[in-house]
């Protein structure tokens, strides 16, 4: 399978994050993507690392322009506040919740950072914009590969994207690569695109982007938000609004869910996207459903990832896989390859 891997990912390399109230070393690191890259090479996958198209026009179709301006200039703004900030990571300290206003952009940097984030666990670094933008360029390259006749492709990007919404970052995510890919596929003529999110954590950003649309169906299997991040979205009664009503499907599952129950939920998602006549599929491929993941609580084994790939191949749709979470770093590449190889065995090369 053709894979797209941006070397620019390594420019996003913060050292620490806040995790459950504690300052800890980052879980989302360049080593994650490097492990995937090495596993793809060892398995003989064809990998493109350069020559990606510019996704900037598509970014403006899924993200608010003022958010994009902030994110692109954030590190320069941080340094302008104090040149010594080059050695520090910025953190938001105030969020515009409930009765506070979000329509006005404050001049104070930390306040703007709070305006455009929903948690304090998504650290910025000097290369965050470059890495996230390059990941979206790779996602567009993947969508173009499908338009050129490829049966499937894999975008091995980081930082991940599915928590990034129209005008906010969070959950290690800044720009939403899966949403960019879906938008690109729509522009290529697909009447309806399905986005299937199999990460342990609900893809709240992707849901927010497409919630009122009927041309992109979003389905997510994830940890129950009553106990699992991102907590405030991902419930089963969220079905879309306006024209998008009926085009959003959440399948929350309890911590500790075993593989068979997880695959039963997958069948529900597959049945719905088939009933809605989607003609292309974007998979937000979170691999933190792995039984060895340090921050997640499902029980999928490596063989289950091969089964996942085979089931998705059975849908018979042009399919773009986009890497999301997965924090058992040493296993991440092998689990990703298991999905891709399962897809290829079932669907043919």
NORBELJO-V779116 format. One record per backbone hydrogen bond with DSSP energy under -1.0 kcal/mol. NH is the residue of the N-H (numbers start at 1). CO is the residue of the C=O. E is the energy in kcal/mol with one decimal. If there is no record, write none. Layout:
nh:co:e
NH:CO:E
NH:CO:E
This chain:
nh:co:e
3:46:-2.9
4:154:-2.9
5:48:-2.9
9:6:-1.4
10:7:-1.3
11:8:-2.2
12:9:-1.8
17:24:-2.8
19:22:-3.1
22:19:-1.4
24:17:-3.0
26:15:-1.7
32:29:-1.5
34:30:-2.1
35:31:-2.2
36:32:-1.7
37:33:-2.8
38:34:-2.6
39:35:-2.1
40:36:-2.5
41:37:-2.3
42:38:-2.5
43:39:-1.7
44:41:-1.3
45:40:-2.4
48:3:-3.1
59:55:-2.1
60:56:-1.4
61:58:-1.5
62:59:-1.0
63:59:-2.5
64:166:-3.2
68:64:-2.1
69:65:-2.6
70:66:-2.0
71:67:-2.8
72:68:-2.6
73:69:-1.8
77:73:-2.4
78:74:-2.3
79:75:-2.3
80:76:-2.2
81:77:-1.2
85:82:-2.7
86:83:-1.6
87:84:-1.7
88:85:-2.1
97:95:-2.0
100:97:-2.3
112:108:-2.1
113:109:-2.6
114:110:-1.6
115:111:-2.2
116:112:-1.8
117:114:-1.1
118:169:-1.6
128:125:-1.7
131:127:-2.5
132:128:-2.5
133:129:-3.1
134:130:-2.2
135:131:-1.9
136:132:-1.7
137:133:-2.1
138:134:-2.3
139:135:-1.9
140:136:-2.3
141:137:-2.1
142:138:-2.3
143:139:-2.2
144:140:-2.4
145:141:-1.8
146:142:-1.7
147:143:-2.0
148:144:-1.6
149:146:-1.8
150:145:-2.4
153:319:-1.6
154:2:-2.0
155:321:-3.4
156:4:-2.5
157:155:-1.4
164:161:-2.0
165:168:-1.7
169:116:-2.7
170:173:-2.1
173:170:-2.2
177:175:-1.1
180:176:-2.1
181:177:-2.4
182:178:-2.4
183:179:-2.6
184:180:-2.3
185:181:-2.4
186:182:-2.1
187:183:-2.2
188:184:-1.3
189:186:-1.8
190:185:-1.9
193:215:-2.2
194:280:-2.6
195:217:-3.3
196:282:-2.8
197:219:-3.2
198:284:-2.1
204:202:-2.0
205:162:-1.1
206:162:-1.6
207:203:-2.4
208:204:-2.3
209:205:-1.9
210:206:-1.8
211:207:-1.1
213:210:-2.1
217:193:-2.5
218:247:-2.3
219:195:-2.6
220:249:-2.3
221:197:-2.4
222:251:-1.3
223:200:-3.4
224:253:-2.5
227:224:-2.1
228:224:-2.1
231:228:-1.9
232:230:-2.5
238:235:-1.6
239:237:-1.1
241:211:-2.0
244:241:-2.3
245:242:-1.7
246:239:-3.1
247:244:-2.5
249:218:-2.8
251:220:-2.8
253:222:-2.9
256:297:-3.9
257:254:-1.5
262:258:-2.0
263:259:-2.8
264:260:-1.6
265:261:-1.6
266:262:-2.0
267:263:-1.9
268:264:-1.3
269:265:-1.9
270:266:-2.7
271:267:-2.5
272:268:-2.0
273:269:-2.3
274:270:-1.9
275:271:-2.2
276:272:-1.8
277:274:-1.4
278:273:-1.8
279:192:-2.7
281:318:-2.8
282:194:-3.0
283:320:-3.0
284:196:-2.3
285:283:-1.4
285:322:-2.6
286:284:-1.8
287:325:-2.7
290:287:-1.1
291:300:-2.8
293:290:-2.0
299:257:-1.8
300:289:-2.1
305:302:-1.0
306:302:-1.1
307:303:-1.7
308:304:-2.1
309:305:-2.2
310:306:-2.1
311:307:-2.3
312:308:-2.2
313:309:-2.1
314:310:-1.6
315:312:-1.3
316:313:-1.8
319:151:-1.9
320:281:-2.7
321:153:-2.9
322:283:-3.0
323:155:-2.7
324:285:-1.9
329:327:-1.6
331:328:-1.8
332:328:-1.1
335:331:-2.4
336:332:-2.4
337:333:-2.5
338:334:-1.8
339:335:-1.6
340:336:-2.2
341:337:-3.1
342:338:-2.0
343:339:-2.1
344:340:-2.4
345:341:-2.6
346:342:-1.7
347:343:-2.9
348:344:-2.3
